[in-house]
Amino acid sequence: MGAGPDSRFGPPVAPGRGPGWAKLAEAVAVEVPPAEIETIYLFRPLKREGREWGTAVVTRRATEPGGRLRVYTARYMLIVRGKERGRFRV
């Protein structure tokens, strides 16, 4: 046994790819109009014990001139193994 990634779970998912990110993007689009999003920061999802957790930070500038910048944190949990496979929570 050596240190390193666990080969039983496959390679890590790149930020912004995979079913978890697609569902999170849909949920964010409901709350924040895509045209008003200034920046999106994606963090590599963590996989452990049949679950995947992901986080994104979204910035949105207010529509009025000189408006403040709002920062939103969006998180998800996706079950990738077991009986409840595919269950998603934002």
N, C-alpha and C positions, 0 to 999 in steps of 0.2 A: 504494500500500500504506500503510495506516495502522495505528496501534496499536489493539488491541481484539480481541474474540473472533474466532476463525476460523470464518467462515460455512460452511465445508465440513463441519463436524462437528455442526452444529445447536446449539441452546441448551444450556447446562449443566444437568445433572440436579440437582434440588433434593435436599437431604439427606433420606434416608429414603424416597425414591421410586425405582422402577426395579427391574429383575431382580437386580442385584447386591446391593441392600439386602435384598431378600426372602430370598435364599440365605444372606446373612450372619446374618439374624435366626434362621433355622432352625438354623444351626450354633451360635449362641450359646445358643439354647434347649436344645440337647442338653447343653451344659456347665454352664449356670447355670439353675436352675429359674426360670421367669418370675415366680412369686410372690415370689421373694427379691430381685428386682432393685429397687434403690432409685431410681437415676437412669440415664438413657442420654443421652450427648452424641453427636450426629452431626455430622460434618464434611463439607463439600461434596466430592463425588468429583472427582478429577482425570482428565481424558481426554487421552490423547496417543498418537499412533501406533497407533491402533486398539485401545487398551487403556484400561480404566477402573480406577482405584485408589480405594478408599474406606476410611475409618477411623471406628470408633465406640469410645467409652470407656463402660464399664458399671461402675456401683458396686453393691456387694452388702453388706448389713449381716449380720454373723454372727447366727445364730439365738439364741444364749444372751444373757441380759441384759448390757448393757454391752459387747457384742461389738464387735470392731473392724470398720472399714469396709474392704472389699477392693475394689481397682480393677483392672479387666481392660481390655486394649486388644485390639480385634478389627479385623483388616484383611482386605481382599479385593482380588483382581485378577481382572477379567473381560475376556475378549477379545471386543470388539464388532465387529471387522471381520476379514476374511480367511478362510482355510481352516479355522482352528480356532475360528471364531466360536461363542460360547456356553460355551467352556471357562472354568472357574471355579476359583480357588484361594483358600483361607482361610489 
